[in-house]
Amino acid sequence: MINKKLAVVTGASNGIGKAISKKLIECNFFILAVDIDELNGKKLTDEIGEANIKFFKCDIQLEDDVKKLFSFIKNNFAKIEVLINNAGIIRDNLIVNMSAEDFDKVISVNLKGTWLMCREAASVMKQQESGRIVNIASRAWLGNPGQSNYSASKAGVIGLTRVLALELGRYNVFVNAVAPGLIDTPLTKSLSEDVRQKLINAQPAKTIGSPEDVAHTVAFLVDENTKFITGQTIYVDGGKSIGAGI
């Protein structure tokens, strides 16, 4: 049995999830890194060390996988203090060119997967009468051309966050969302320099965010001294959500 505070982070092997994992380790959490990417999961464990992190392979859109994950948690940890739902995918296209398969896949991972994780965590946290859930949404829930599936999934995540805050608040469980904007991840690095610069210029701050910017916000929300914030969506987007356009 590991006696450190436990933070479960989905999509932990890369980008924002990796930054969140490292930040929460600094805050004295033990990280259960949940991902389907075994290769990068092993690299992350080797990099950080097994004293602070353990990898668990899980496809969050599959109910059986999620139940196995929480069975493992119950058998190996005293309680679960924090759940960070970061895992997500994109399948961008204009709606007239988007397949139903690509719509279903994004909704299944981003929304259903988050819901399944929240359902299992809610049951545990309600019993222990404590816990923090942070769902990683996106500024894109406000609408992005070519992202009808992704924007809808993240709008659903924000709706889910608000409902869970209402349902779980009486049990000392606080649920919030963080909505990143343009963040310097492998995805944005793959863009052409012209497109990348146009996106940066569209930000009021005229810069691009880092995964660490998101991680710091998550750390604030799960800090034991942050006691009266729930049901909120905090934007980490350089001001883009206030109306800047390309």
N, C-alpha and C positions, 0 to 999 in steps of 0.2 A: 504493500500500500504506500503510495507516494503522498507525503504530508504537505507539500506545497499547494498553494491555491491553483486550481485548474482552470485554464482557458482553452476552450475548443475553438480552433480556427479552421474554417473550410476554405478550400482553394489556397492552402498555405504555402505551396511549394514555389510560387513565383510572385513577382510584382508586388502588388499591394498586400496580399496575404502574407508574403514573406516579411515585408517591412513591419506589419502588425505583429507577427510572431516575435520578431526580434525586439520590438519596443516593449511588448508585454513581459518578455523575459527580464528586461531591465527593471520592470515594475514588480519583479519577484513572483511571476506566474510560471507554472510548468505548462508547457504547450503540448496539446494533443493536435498534431498537424494532420488534418483530414484532406485527402485529395485522391484523384484517380491516377495522378502522375507519379508512379513508383520511382522512376529514375531520379527526378528532381527532388522527390521526397527523401530519398536516401542521401542525396547530396546535401540537402538542408540539415538532416540529422547529423551527418558527418561534420558539417561546418560548425554547427552550434554545440553539439555534444549531447549524449544521451542523458546526462544529468539534468538537462533543461528541456528536452523535447523528445517526443515519440511520434513516429509516423503511423497513420492508420489509413489503409486504402479503403475508400468508400465512395460509391456513386450515389450522391445525395438524392437523385431523382428516383431511386429504387427504395421502396418502403422496407424491404427485407434488409438491405444494406444498412439503412439508418437504424433499424431496430438492433442489428448486430453491434453497431457502433455503441449505442447506448447501453446495451448489455455489457459490453467491455468496460465502459466507464463505471457502471454500477459495481462491477466486480473488482475494479482496480483503484478506484479513487473514493475518498471519503464523501466528497460532494463535488458538484460542478458550479463554480462561482460565475463563470463567464462563457457565453457563446457568441462567437463572431461569425455571422453568415456572410462570407465574402465570395464564395464560389459562384462563377457565372460565365456565360459564353455569349458570343455575338454571331449572328448570321445575317449581315446587313444586305438589304436590297430595297429598291422601290417596291411599293406594295403590288404594283401591276406585274412585277417580275418575281415576286417572292413565292416560293412553294409553300404549301400547307405543312409539309414536313419541316421546313426551316422555322416556320412559326411555332409549331408544336414543340420542337426541340428546345427552343429558347425559353418558352413558357415552362416546359417541364423541368429544366435545370434551374433557371433563375427564380421562378416563383414557386412551383410545386416543391422543388428541393428545399428551398428556404422554409416553406410551410412545414414540411415533414420534420426538419431539424427543430423548428420552433415547437412543434407539437410534443415531441419527445422531451425537449428541454423544459417546456412548461410544466409537464407532469412532475418531473424531478424537482424543479425549483419551487413549485407550489408546495410540495411536501416538506422541503427543507426551509421554506419561508424566507428565501433570499435568492438573489441572482441578478445578473445583468445580461441582457441580450442586445447586441448591436447588429443591425442588418445593413450591409453595404448596398445602398441603392445607386442612384446616378442622377446627375443633373438632367440627363436625357429623358427622365420621366416627364419633363415639361414639354417634350417633343423635339425630335430630330428627324429631318428628312432621311429616308432610307432605313429607319429603325422602328417601324411600326410594331414589330415583335419585341424588340429590346425595350423600347420606351413603355410599352404596355406591361411588360414583365416587371419593370422597376416601379411603375405606378402601383402595381399590385403589391409589391414589397412595402411601399410606403403605407398603403391602406392596411396591410397586415400588421405593420408596426403599430399603428394607431389602435387597432382593435385589441392587440395583445397588451398594450399599455393599460387599456380600460379593464381588461379581464384579470390582469395579474398584479395590478398596483396594490391591492389590499393584502397581497402576500409578500410585500417587500421585494417584488421583482420589477425592475425598471427596464423598459424596452424603448430603444431609440434607433434612428436610422442616420447614416452618414451618406451624403450624396456628393461623390467626387465629380469634378469636371474634367478638364484636360490635364491628364497626369502623365508624367514621363515613365512610361512602361514599355516593354518590348513591342506592344502593339503600335504605340505612337512612334517609336523609333523606326518602325518599318515603313512609315509614310514617306513620300517624297519630300525633299526639303521645302519645295514650294508650298505644298499642301500644309505641311507642319507649320510653316511660318505664317500662313494665312490664318490658321487656327489660333496661333499665339497672338496675332494682332487683333483677333476678335475678343480677347480677354481685356477687361478693364485694367487689370494689373500688368498687361502686356508681357506675360511670362507664362511658363508652364509649371504646374505643380509637381511635387515629388511624392512617391509612395509614403515617404516619412511624414509628409504633411497630413495625410489621411491617418497614419498610425498614431500621431500625437493626439488627434481628435478622438480617436477610439480610446486611447489611454485615459483621456480626461473623462469620458463617459463611463468607463468601468472603474474609475477610482472610487475607493470606499467613502471618500469625502464628498463625492458628487451624489447628493441624496434627494434632490427635489426636481429632477429633470426626467420626464418620461413622455413618450408619445411624440417626440420631436424629430424633425429632420434638419440636420446641420449640413449646410453646403460647404464643401471644400473645393471651390471652383474659381477662385480669383475674381469673384464678382459676376461671373457670366450669367448666373441665375436672375440677376436684377434687370436683364433686358438687352445686354450687348448682342449685336448680331454681326455676321460676316458681311 
